[in-house]
Amino acid sequence: MSHCAEDRIAVKKWVDGWRDAGSELKRIGRQELRRFKYEENRALVDALLQIGSTFGFPRQTSGLVELQRWFARLRR
């Protein structure tokens, strides 16, 4: 088996693993959100929202151009 074919197999396994993990993480996230008790955690939620509004920086771009640069490098 060529080095390139081995790389493709490894990448496919990696992508498949993250796809499976992503589905499970989404399921866990939905479950945790259903169980979340806002009234018990109001102070925490308010603090997180305050931090986010203080330190959050508006994006200047979507990042698509940078992503395309990375894809171009990988193609070479």
Secondary structure per residue as TSV (DSSP state, phi and psi in degrees):
chain	resnum	aa	ss	phi	psi
A	1	M	-	360.0	135.7
A	2	S	-	-75.1	159.5
A	3	H	H	-59.4	-40.8
A	4	C	H	-64.7	-42.0
A	5	A	H	-65.0	-38.9
A	6	E	H	-64.3	-40.1
A	7	D	H	-62.4	-42.9
A	8	R	H	-63.7	-41.1
A	9	I	H	-63.7	-44.0
A	10	A	H	-62.7	-42.8
A	11	V	H	-65.3	-41.8
A	12	K	H	-61.6	-43.3
A	13	K	H	-61.8	-41.4
A	14	W	H	-62.8	-46.8
A	15	V	H	-63.7	-44.7
A	16	D	H	-61.0	-41.2
A	17	G	H	-62.3	-44.2
A	18	W	H	-69.9	-33.2
A	19	R	H	-63.2	-45.4
A	20	D	H	-64.8	-43.7
A	21	A	H	-63.7	-39.2
A	22	G	H	-60.5	-42.1
A	23	S	H	-62.3	-43.7
A	24	E	H	-67.4	-40.9
A	25	L	H	-63.9	-38.2
A	26	K	H	-63.6	-42.5
A	27	R	H	-61.5	-46.0
A	28	I	H	-63.2	-43.2
A	29	G	H	-60.1	-44.8
A	30	R	H	-61.8	-41.8
A	31	Q	H	-62.7	-44.7
A	32	E	H	-65.9	-37.6
A	33	L	H	-65.7	-37.6
A	34	R	H	-64.3	-34.2
A	35	R	H	-85.8	-13.1
A	36	F	-	-63.9	131.9
A	37	K	-	-105.4	99.6
A	38	Y	T	-58.9	-45.5
A	39	E	G	-58.6	-35.9
A	40	E	G	-76.0	-18.8
A	41	N	G	-122.3	19.3
A	42	R	H	-55.1	-46.0
A	43	A	H	-62.4	-41.1
A	44	L	H	-63.9	-46.9
A	45	V	H	-61.0	-45.4
A	46	D	H	-61.8	-41.5
A	47	A	H	-64.8	-42.6
A	48	L	H	-64.1	-39.9
A	49	L	H	-65.5	-38.3
A	50	Q	H	-65.3	-44.6
A	51	I	H	-61.7	-45.5
A	52	G	H	-60.0	-38.9
A	53	S	H	-76.1	-24.0
A	54	T	H	-80.9	-44.5
A	55	F	H	-103.2	-6.6
A	56	G	-	-71.5	131.1
A	57	F	-	-108.7	134.0
A	58	P	-	-65.9	140.8
A	59	R	-	-73.2	139.6
A	60	Q	S	-86.3	-27.3
A	61	T	S	-141.0	172.4
A	62	S	-	-83.5	-13.9
A	63	G	S	90.1	-3.4
A	64	L	H	-62.8	-40.6
A	65	V	H	-63.0	-45.4
A	66	E	H	-63.1	-40.0
A	67	L	H	-61.6	-42.6
A	68	Q	H	-63.4	-36.4
A	69	R	H	-61.3	-43.9
A	70	W	H	-63.5	-42.3
A	71	F	H	-61.1	-41.0
A	72	A	H	-62.6	-40.6
A	73	R	H	-64.6	-41.2
A	74	L	H	-65.9	-32.2
A	75	R	H	-65.9	-32.3
A	76	R	-	-69.9	360.0
